């Protein structure tokens, strides 16, 4: 288990995917942002869903994905839907 798996919402599979796309630290994840990180993951795993996007944003904010604000979830959902 690396640094990323110690973050909320990030388990070993998502950590492995983030590492595979060159994101290995919280600082890198924060700099890239949840949307771009999700796009990188989607490029290697077409099954990447909206919950993974929420999880990434929650990890950056340091909160559980279920605690994201309604506005943030709406914003992320619009972004996600633009790639369906």
N, C-alpha and C positions, 0 to 999 in steps of 0.2 A: 504494500500500500504506500503510495507516494503522497506528496503534499496535497494534491487536488482532492483525493479521496477523504481527506480530513475536513473538507468543506461540507456544509449542509447541502443536501440534495445530490451530491456527487458520489456515486458508488464506483466499484472497480471497473465496470464496463464503460461508463462514461469517462472515467479517468483514462482508461486505455485508449478510447477514441480521441480524447483531447491530446494525449501524448502522441498519438499517431499523426495528428495534424500539426504538431510542433508546439503545442501549448502544454507546458509542464509546471507552471507556477501560477499562483493566484494573481500576481502582478501582470503576467502575460494575459491571463483570462480577462482581467479587469480592463487592460489596455485595448484588447481586441473587441471586447463587448460581447454580450450574449447573442446578438443577432449574427454577427460575423462568425463567432465560434460555432453556432448552430449550422450555418451555411457550410463551414468546413467539414463538420461532422456529416451533414447530409450528403456531401460529395462522396464520402466513403461508405455511408450507410443510408441508402434511400428510404429506409423505414423510420428515420428520425422524425419523431412526432412533436406536437405542440408541447407536450409535457416535458420533453427534453429541453425545449426552449425556455419554458417556465423555470425548470430546474437550474439552468445556467444563470438566468437572471437572478433567481433567489440566492444562488451561491455567491454571486458578485455582491449582492446587497447584504449578505449574511443573515438571510431569513429563509424559513421554509417556503417552498413554492406556493403553498396554500395561503401564505400571508401576504403575497403580492397584492398591491392595491388593485381595485377594479379598473382604474384608468390604465395602469401598467399592463394588466392582463388583456384589456381591450386593444391597446396599442400593439402588443405582441401578437395577438390573434390576427389583427389586420395584416401585419407583416407576414405571418405564417401562411395566411390564406393567399397572399400574393404569389406564393410558390407552389400552390397546389395544381 
